[in-house]
Amino acid sequence: MGEGSIAPFNALLVEGIPGIGKSTLIDALIRRHVNSAAIRQTRTLVHLCQAHTIGPLASAEDAGTLTIKDNLDHLERIVSMIEWLHDSVEDHKRQSCFALVDTLHLTHCLRPGVLTWQEVAAFDCRLARLGCRLLVLQAEADVVWERSIEARTTWSFLRNYMSKFGRTDEELHKYFMYEQEQFVQMYEKSMMPKLLMPNDGAVESIE
């Protein structure tokens, strides 16, 4: 698209189970955005990785002290910031903002898991009003086993945090497949413009 056809605000939320390719896709989108921009024409780019979207909840979750209010307050901070980014460029024809979000309210309903869809639905509607798009990645069972279990045998996240969902590889794989089904169900409920994308090929090819 030409410069004049770029909307002032574009946002994409990427959701899916661990290892499905979220970070790889977002990295590719960031590199494409920067590399395609003319000299001195790179517009505002905001990337909220999991250190921002779910990381701040980890300590309270591990301690068993995370409350619904704490989780909702965290979502409020993030969604309010995205709303501010939207409003700050909406009236500027020559300015634009790209926001890429790695997991948010869908994941919060599963991990940490103190929230239900009913409690996050209002945030979903607010993001929909901004035109934020939802992309949910999914894969077949054998691909999930390869990426989320076999390829991550030394991954501390898998062996420490995720051990609460399964003590063996088989139990973890079963949980990941369950989680993927839950993502699809929440995807159906979301009001955002959305795409459910199979990602069974090589992770590096998803860009």
C-alpha positions as CSV (number, residue, x, y, z in Angstrom):
1,M,0.0,0.0,0.0
2,G,1.1,3.5,-0.6
3,E,2.0,5.9,2.2
4,G,-1.4,7.7,1.9
5,S,-3.4,4.5,2.3
6,I,-1.9,3.5,5.7
7,A,-4.3,3.8,8.5
8,P,-3.2,6.0,11.4
9,F,-3.5,3.1,13.9
10,N,-2.9,-0.6,13.4
11,A,-2.8,-3.2,16.2
12,L,-2.4,-7.0,16.2
13,L,-2.9,-9.3,19.1
14,V,-1.3,-12.7,18.6
15,E,-2.4,-15.6,20.8
16,G,-1.7,-19.3,21.0
17,I,-0.1,-22.0,23.1
18,P,3.6,-21.9,24.0
19,G,5.9,-22.8,21.1
20,I,3.3,-22.3,18.4
21,G,5.3,-19.4,16.7
22,K,4.0,-16.2,18.2
23,S,7.3,-14.6,18.9
24,T,8.8,-15.7,15.5
25,L,5.9,-14.1,13.7
26,I,6.0,-10.9,15.6
27,D,9.7,-10.6,15.1
28,A,9.2,-11.1,11.3
29,L,6.5,-8.4,11.3
30,I,8.7,-5.9,13.1
31,R,11.7,-6.5,10.8
32,R,9.4,-6.2,7.7
33,H,8.0,-2.9,9.0
34,V,11.4,-1.4,9.7
35,N,13.0,-2.6,6.5
36,S,10.2,-1.4,4.3
37,A,10.1,2.1,5.7
38,A,11.7,4.9,3.8
39,I,14.7,6.7,5.4
40,R,13.5,8.8,8.3
41,Q,9.9,7.5,7.7
42,T,9.7,4.7,10.2
43,R,6.5,5.3,12.2
44,T,5.8,4.6,15.8
45,L,6.2,0.9,16.6
46,V,5.1,-0.6,19.9
47,H,5.8,-4.2,20.8
48,L,4.4,-5.6,24.0
49,C,6.1,-8.9,24.6
50,Q,5.1,-11.4,27.3
51,A,7.4,-9.6,29.7
52,H,4.8,-6.8,29.6
53,T,1.6,-8.7,29.0
54,I,1.8,-11.6,31.4
55,G,5.2,-11.4,33.1
56,P,4.1,-8.8,35.8
57,L,1.6,-11.3,37.1
58,A,4.1,-14.1,37.5
59,S,5.3,-13.4,41.1
60,A,1.8,-13.2,42.5
61,E,0.7,-16.2,40.6
62,D,3.6,-18.3,41.9
63,A,2.9,-17.1,45.4
64,G,-0.8,-18.0,45.1
65,T,-1.8,-14.4,45.9
66,L,-2.9,-13.2,42.5
67,T,-6.5,-11.8,42.7
68,I,-9.1,-11.1,40.0
69,K,-8.7,-7.4,40.8
70,D,-4.9,-7.5,40.3
71,N,-5.3,-9.2,36.9
72,L,-8.1,-6.9,35.8
73,D,-6.0,-3.8,36.9
74,H,-3.1,-5.1,34.8
75,L,-5.4,-5.5,31.8
76,E,-6.7,-2.1,32.3
77,R,-3.2,-0.6,32.2
78,I,-2.4,-2.3,28.9
79,V,-5.7,-1.7,27.1
80,S,-5.8,2.0,28.3
81,M,-2.3,2.4,26.9
82,I,-3.3,0.9,23.5
83,E,-6.4,3.3,23.5
84,W,-4.0,6.2,24.1
85,L,-1.8,5.1,21.3
86,H,-4.9,5.0,19.0
87,D,-6.2,8.4,20.1
88,S,-2.8,10.1,19.8
89,V,-2.5,9.4,16.1
90,E,-6.1,9.2,14.9
91,D,-6.2,12.9,13.9
92,H,-2.8,13.1,12.3
93,K,-2.8,12.2,8.7
94,R,1.0,11.9,8.4
95,Q,1.5,10.0,11.6
96,S,0.8,6.3,12.3
97,C,1.3,3.7,15.0
98,F,1.8,0.0,14.8
99,A,1.1,-2.0,18.0
100,L,2.0,-5.7,18.2
101,V,0.9,-7.6,21.3
102,D,2.2,-11.0,22.3
103,T,-0.7,-12.6,24.3
104,L,-3.2,-10.8,26.4
105,H,-6.7,-11.5,27.8
106,L,-7.2,-14.8,26.1
107,T,-4.1,-16.2,27.7
108,H,-5.0,-14.6,31.0
109,C,-8.1,-16.8,31.1
110,L,-5.8,-19.9,31.0
111,R,-2.5,-18.7,32.5
112,P,-2.7,-17.4,35.3
113,G,-6.3,-18.6,35.0
114,V,-8.0,-16.5,37.7
115,L,-10.2,-14.8,35.1
116,T,-13.1,-16.1,33.0
117,W,-14.1,-14.9,29.5
118,Q,-17.0,-13.0,31.1
119,E,-14.6,-10.9,33.1
120,V,-12.4,-10.0,30.1
121,A,-15.2,-9.6,27.5
122,A,-15.3,-5.8,28.1
123,F,-11.6,-5.5,27.3
124,D,-12.2,-7.5,24.1
125,C,-14.9,-5.1,23.0
126,R,-12.7,-2.1,23.7
127,L,-9.9,-3.5,21.6
128,A,-12.5,-4.3,18.8
129,R,-13.6,-0.7,18.8
130,L,-10.0,0.3,18.1
131,G,-9.8,-2.0,15.2
132,C,-7.3,-4.3,16.9
133,R,-7.0,-7.6,15.0
134,L,-6.8,-11.0,16.7
135,L,-4.6,-13.7,15.3
136,V,-4.8,-17.2,16.9
137,L,-2.2,-19.7,15.8
138,Q,-2.9,-23.4,16.1
139,A,-1.3,-26.7,15.0
140,E,-2.0,-30.4,14.8
141,A,-1.2,-32.6,17.7
142,D,2.1,-34.0,16.3
143,V,3.3,-30.5,15.5
144,V,2.5,-29.4,19.0
145,W,4.4,-32.3,20.4
146,E,7.4,-31.4,18.2
147,R,7.5,-27.7,19.0
148,S,6.1,-27.5,22.6
149,I,7.6,-30.7,24.0
150,E,10.5,-32.1,22.1
151,A,12.1,-28.8,21.0
152,R,11.8,-27.4,24.5
153,T,13.2,-30.2,26.7
154,T,15.7,-27.8,28.4
155,W,13.3,-24.9,28.4
156,S,13.0,-23.7,32.0
157,F,9.5,-22.3,31.3
158,L,8.3,-25.8,30.4
159,R,10.1,-27.6,33.1
160,N,9.3,-25.2,35.9
161,Y,6.2,-23.0,35.4
162,M,4.3,-25.4,33.1
163,S,5.0,-28.4,35.4
164,K,1.9,-27.4,37.3
165,F,-0.2,-28.5,34.3
166,G,1.5,-31.8,33.8
167,R,4.3,-33.8,35.4
168,T,5.2,-35.8,32.3
169,D,5.6,-34.9,28.6
170,E,2.4,-36.7,27.8
171,E,0.4,-34.8,30.4
172,L,1.8,-31.5,29.2
173,H,1.0,-32.3,25.6
174,K,-2.5,-33.2,26.6
175,Y,-2.8,-29.9,28.5
176,F,-1.5,-27.9,25.5
177,M,-4.1,-29.5,23.2
178,Y,-6.8,-28.7,25.8
179,E,-5.5,-25.1,25.9
180,Q,-5.5,-24.8,22.2
181,E,-9.2,-25.9,22.2
182,Q,-9.9,-23.2,24.7
183,F,-8.2,-20.6,22.6
184,V,-10.5,-21.6,19.7
185,Q,-13.6,-21.2,21.9
186,M,-12.5,-17.7,23.0
187,Y,-11.6,-16.8,19.4
188,E,-15.2,-17.6,18.5
189,K,-16.5,-15.2,21.2
190,S,-14.1,-12.4,20.4
191,M,-15.6,-9.2,18.8
192,M,-12.3,-8.3,17.2
193,P,-11.6,-8.7,13.4
194,K,-9.9,-12.1,13.6
195,L,-8.1,-14.9,11.9
196,L,-7.6,-18.5,13.1
197,M,-4.4,-19.6,11.3
198,P,-3.1,-23.1,11.1
199,N,0.7,-23.0,11.6
200,D,1.8,-26.6,10.9
201,G,4.8,-25.7,8.7
202,A,8.2,-24.6,9.8
203,V,8.0,-21.9,12.4
204,E,10.5,-19.8,10.3
205,S,8.1,-19.9,7.4
206,I,5.1,-18.1,9.0
207,E,6.2,-14.7,8.0
